[in-house]
Amino acid sequence: MLALALLTAIAILDTTSVHGLIALTVPETRRLINLLILTRPPDINLALYWSLWRRRHRATARNSPYKTRRMLELSR
């Protein structure tokens, strides 16, 4: 329970707004902590790059339905 509270606090305190990325979520924070602290990845830079790629991909997927909806409204 304490670990979940810590993950939630970290996700809430992440107020950095980077263009094209979603904010850190509890699952993403958990994955990074597991990967960077509990286990040693072969390359830390690769692990962080993968996290940034995943967050950027999720932001694109999140915005995609809105982009399609705007195109449909403009075509009417």
Secondary structure as a PSIPRED ss2 file (coil, helix, strand):
# PSIPRED VFORMAT (PSIPRED V4.0)

   1 M C   1.000  0.000  0.000
   2 L H   0.000  1.000  0.000
   3 A H   0.000  1.000  0.000
   4 L H   0.000  1.000  0.000
   5 A H   0.000  1.000  0.000
   6 L H   0.000  1.000  0.000
   7 L H   0.000  1.000  0.000
   8 T H   0.000  1.000  0.000
   9 A H   0.000  1.000  0.000
  10 I H   0.000  1.000  0.000
  11 A H   0.000  1.000  0.000
  12 I H   0.000  1.000  0.000
  13 L H   0.000  1.000  0.000
  14 D C   1.000  0.000  0.000
  15 T C   1.000  0.000  0.000
  16 T C   1.000  0.000  0.000
  17 S C   1.000  0.000  0.000
  18 V C   1.000  0.000  0.000
  19 H C   1.000  0.000  0.000
  20 G C   1.000  0.000  0.000
  21 L C   1.000  0.000  0.000
  22 I C   1.000  0.000  0.000
  23 A C   1.000  0.000  0.000
  24 L C   1.000  0.000  0.000
  25 T C   1.000  0.000  0.000
  26 V H   0.000  1.000  0.000
  27 P H   0.000  1.000  0.000
  28 E H   0.000  1.000  0.000
  29 T H   0.000  1.000  0.000
  30 R H   0.000  1.000  0.000
  31 R H   0.000  1.000  0.000
  32 L H   0.000  1.000  0.000
  33 I H   0.000  1.000  0.000
  34 N H   0.000  1.000  0.000
  35 L H   0.000  1.000  0.000
  36 L H   0.000  1.000  0.000
  37 I H   0.000  1.000  0.000
  38 L H   0.000  1.000  0.000
  39 T C   1.000  0.000  0.000
  40 R C   1.000  0.000  0.000
  41 P C   1.000  0.000  0.000
  42 P C   1.000  0.000  0.000
  43 D C   1.000  0.000  0.000
  44 I H   0.000  1.000  0.000
  45 N H   0.000  1.000  0.000
  46 L H   0.000  1.000  0.000
  47 A H   0.000  1.000  0.000
  48 L H   0.000  1.000  0.000
  49 Y H   0.000  1.000  0.000
  50 W H   0.000  1.000  0.000
  51 S H   0.000  1.000  0.000
  52 L H   0.000  1.000  0.000
  53 W H   0.000  1.000  0.000
  54 R H   0.000  1.000  0.000
  55 R H   0.000  1.000  0.000
  56 R H   0.000  1.000  0.000
  57 H H   0.000  1.000  0.000
  58 R H   0.000  1.000  0.000
  59 A H   0.000  1.000  0.000
  60 T H   0.000  1.000  0.000
  61 A H   0.000  1.000  0.000
  62 R H   0.000  1.000  0.000
  63 N H   0.000  1.000  0.000
  64 S H   0.000  1.000  0.000
  65 P H   0.000  1.000  0.000
  66 Y H   0.000  1.000  0.000
  67 K H   0.000  1.000  0.000
  68 T H   0.000  1.000  0.000
  69 R H   0.000  1.000  0.000
  70 R H   0.000  1.000  0.000
  71 M H   0.000  1.000  0.000
  72 L H   0.000  1.000  0.000
  73 E H   0.000  1.000  0.000
  74 L H   0.000  1.000  0.000
  75 S H   0.000  1.000  0.000
  76 R C   1.000  0.000  0.000
